[in-house]
Amino acid sequence: MDIALISPVSPFDPRDGHGLAVLSDVRAISDNRLSLGVITFTYGDEDHNTVELDCPSKLIRARQGGGVSRLLRGLLRGLPPSAERLYADWAYREVRETLHAWMPRIIIIDDASVAGYIPLIRDILPQSKVVLRSHNVMQDVRTEQLRRSKGPTRHAIRFDCEKYIEFERKAVETCDHHWAITPADAARMTELYQRPASCLTVSVPLEKYELLRTDQGLSNGFVHVGTLDFRRRSDLSSFLNARWPRVLDADPGATLTLAGTLRGSAIPARNVTYSGRVASDADVYRLGRFAFNFQSSTGGVKLKTLTSLAAGRTLVSTAEGVEGLALESMRHFWDIDTFLASRQLKEMLEDIRATQPIADAGRQYVTANHSRASLARQCSKLLEAI
């Protein structure tokens, strides 16, 4: 076998941006006609037939348990509590047996959370090359998480953050090659750990959105597709308090639909609807001409940004929401504060023609830079360097 990929999330049932990014990696490798095997963890509720991939796979059950038990196991084993469920005794055994059977010449660690398997790989396959595939700069993400945390759980969060950052550091130090998800992340990782990093971005399933017209949806309708975890829920709260009322001032009938898993209770706001997980994000994009990305955290690639553009929505985003992408405000998207301050805001919410050129340009950008073919070519060059 040419390549084995180890991932904490399943590309066979991608439920968020992380899963879609892993699926993008799998397809980029397969499109280069290399033999590939996927080792992935399962959590009990996946449908592994959602995406058909022509490659052998090994599905490993992650350890179950709530936050307290995971914290205790993390303390006892010196592991990040948020990742310790990936390191049950049976998981070590099944990873070992699978790699022995496949004998891959390259092993991709598709996220720092599974980097704890690098010592095992070095033990059983010392000749194999190890590639770390990072989806974010976790030192920055976890430092921000700790900064935002308050109350009695902060000590537990501190322990988890420190252990996770240690995981990332060791992974970068012990891998043979490192592929970050954006050029900005690659530069930041090199700055932090003094080891070179390359960039492998992501592809977007353009075929899902090709039937969506840029003028489709409510002229004053906004959508947001993506998981609202602890960071993004905080961003949403700030957005609903400070920025959404400015849209309503311009058009009291404007609507916002939020689709994706929400951590915690819904934050009530006027004309805002929560749809939860949806079978197809394309169905959500049909509801409005505009897409919001109110993210304030840095790092990683913003798949919700790319899918919004691919769906032909007029994207309104923070600077962090387009970080790492060669997008220009007022050409490919609207900077959120520029959009809200515009004297033509009311007109833009009424007149489709006022924003259609930006929606068209955004879609063209994704087609040119994030197709499967373009990512396969990028992946090929990186593999040639191994």
Secondary structure, DSSP 8 states (H G I E B T S, - for coil): --EEEEESS-TTS--SHHHHHHHHHHHHHHTTT--EEEEEEE-S---TTSS--SS-EEEEE-----HHHHHHHHHHHTS-TTTGGG--HHHHHHHHHHHHHH--SEEEE-SGGGGGGHHHHHHH-TTSEEEEE-SS-HHHHHHHHHHH--STTHHHHHHHHHHHHHHHHHHHHH-SEEEESSHHHHHHHHHHHSS--EE------GGGTTT--TT-SEEEEEEEES-B-HHHHHHHHHHHHHTHHHHHHH-TT-EEEEES-BSSS----TTEEEEES-S-HHHHHTTEEEEEE-----SS--HHHHHHHHTT-EEEE-TGGGTTS---BTTTBEEHHHHHH-TTHHHHHH-GGGTHHHHHHHHHHHHHHSSHHHHHHHHHHHHHT-
